[in-house]
Amino acid sequence: MTAPRWLMAYPKGPYKFTNREYLIISYRTDEERLRKILPPGVELIEPVVKFEFIRMPDSTGFGDYTESGQVIPVRFQGEEGTLTISMFLDCYAPIAGGREIWGFPKKLAKPKLFVEEDVLVGFLDYGSIRIATATMGYKQYELNKDAVLKSMKKPVFLLKNVPGVDGKPEINQLTKIYLQDITVKGAWTGVASLELHPHALAPIANFPVREIVDVSHFVVDVTLPYGEVAHDYIKHGVPTGAHGHGHHGSHSNAHSHH
């Protein structure tokens, strides 16, 4: 039996996105810093961060909003995917839904993605402070749509942490989502730049830009469905067969990112 709330922050899923637009600038960064934030049992494939700006003009339930964040390439129990390590967006419903349902690490901020003359521009402001600036030559070269589709079909891993009313961890899980109904409408690459600025409460610059290794801009229709629990840290502890470098600190490290 469940006792439902009468005041909901977001409707039931799945959530369909029409003309969802991405700017992704992938850059090489400090490997040791990335390893320190990996959940137990999760392996880093390479020391690369995908910095994303996502424009969502039409999403069921969540409306019209923009998002920005960082994603890293990982492997869990032999399966390759991505781990989302930070997300900043300008709309409450997907912040609440993203955190409560799947465990997306979402915070309120002001990202923007827009075209200015011949440049695609991404800005991320936390309060009045600009913490990320991205630029890319607008649609300079076409990209292979199949390559974009293949990358989007890989699972998204997330660390979901919810404390109980007593302050102790009540939910501490590695969750997993597979995006569905993906249609790539257009994909491009070109020259790009990315600048990150330090901020105490949005420390994206802790993973500094050493070298840009990949640039993509694409538009898709996609469905975000409900996900699954890949591993429950409270019930099952550290995953069996976990590589030592995948979990610095102790089991409690998995609880530290509320």
ZITA-V236949 format. One record per backbone hydrogen bond with DSSP energy under -0.5 kcal/mol. NH is the residue of the N-H (numbers start at 1). CO is the residue of the C=O. If there is no record, write none. Layout:
nh=NH co=CO
nh=NH co=CO
//
This chain:
nh=4 co=2
nh=8 co=6
nh=15 co=224
nh=17 co=222
nh=18 co=58
nh=20 co=220
nh=21 co=19
nh=21 co=55
nh=22 co=218
nh=23 co=53
nh=24 co=216
nh=25 co=23
nh=25 co=51
nh=26 co=24
nh=26 co=214
nh=27 co=49
nh=28 co=211
nh=29 co=47
nh=31 co=29
nh=34 co=30
nh=35 co=31
nh=36 co=32
nh=37 co=33
nh=37 co=34
nh=38 co=35
nh=42 co=39
nh=42 co=246
nh=43 co=75
nh=45 co=73
nh=46 co=73
nh=48 co=46
nh=49 co=27
nh=50 co=71
nh=51 co=25
nh=51 co=49
nh=52 co=50
nh=52 co=69
nh=53 co=23
nh=54 co=67
nh=55 co=21
nh=56 co=54
nh=56 co=65
nh=57 co=19
nh=57 co=55
nh=58 co=18
nh=59 co=63
nh=60 co=16
nh=62 co=60
nh=63 co=59
nh=65 co=56
nh=65 co=63
nh=67 co=54
nh=68 co=88
nh=69 co=52
nh=70 co=86
nh=71 co=50
nh=72 co=83
nh=73 co=48
nh=74 co=81
nh=75 co=43
nh=76 co=79
nh=77 co=41
nh=79 co=76
nh=80 co=78
nh=81 co=74
nh=82 co=155
nh=83 co=72
nh=84 co=157
nh=85 co=70
nh=85 co=83
nh=86 co=70
nh=87 co=105
nh=88 co=68
nh=89 co=107
nh=90 co=66
nh=95 co=91
nh=96 co=92
nh=97 co=93
nh=98 co=94
nh=99 co=95
nh=100 co=96
nh=101 co=97
nh=102 co=97
nh=102 co=98
nh=103 co=98
nh=104 co=98
nh=106 co=104
nh=107 co=87
nh=109 co=89
nh=110 co=125
nh=112 co=123
nh=114 co=121
nh=116 co=119
nh=119 co=116
nh=120 co=136
nh=121 co=114
nh=121 co=119
nh=122 co=134
nh=123 co=112
nh=124 co=132
nh=125 co=110
nh=126 co=129
nh=127 co=125
nh=129 co=126
nh=130 co=128
nh=131 co=124
nh=131 co=129
nh=132 co=124
nh=133 co=195
nh=134 co=122
nh=135 co=193
nh=136 co=120
nh=137 co=191
nh=138 co=118
nh=140 co=137
nh=141 co=189
nh=143 co=187
nh=145 co=143
nh=148 co=144
nh=149 co=145
nh=150 co=146
nh=151 co=147
nh=152 co=148
nh=153 co=149
nh=154 co=151
nh=155 co=80
nh=156 co=177
nh=157 co=82
nh=157 co=155
nh=158 co=175
nh=160 co=158
nh=160 co=173
nh=161 co=159
nh=162 co=171
nh=164 co=168
nh=167 co=164
nh=170 co=162
nh=171 co=162
nh=173 co=160
nh=174 co=231
nh=175 co=158
nh=175 co=173
nh=176 co=228
nh=177 co=156
nh=179 co=177
nh=180 co=223
nh=183 co=221
nh=185 co=183
nh=185 co=219
nh=186 co=219
nh=188 co=217
nh=189 co=141
nh=193 co=135
nh=195 co=133
nh=197 co=131
nh=204 co=202
nh=206 co=203
nh=207 co=204
nh=208 co=206
nh=210 co=28
nh=210 co=208
nh=211 co=28
nh=213 co=26
nh=214 co=26
nh=216 co=24
nh=217 co=188
nh=218 co=22
nh=219 co=186
nh=220 co=20
nh=221 co=183
nh=222 co=17
nh=223 co=180
nh=224 co=15
nh=225 co=223
nh=228 co=176
nh=230 co=174
nh=230 co=228
nh=231 co=174
nh=233 co=172
nh=233 co=231
nh=234 co=172
nh=236 co=232
nh=237 co=233
nh=242 co=239
nh=246 co=243
nh=247 co=244
nh=248 co=35
nh=253 co=250
nh=254 co=251
nh=255 co=252
nh=256 co=253
nh=258 co=256
//
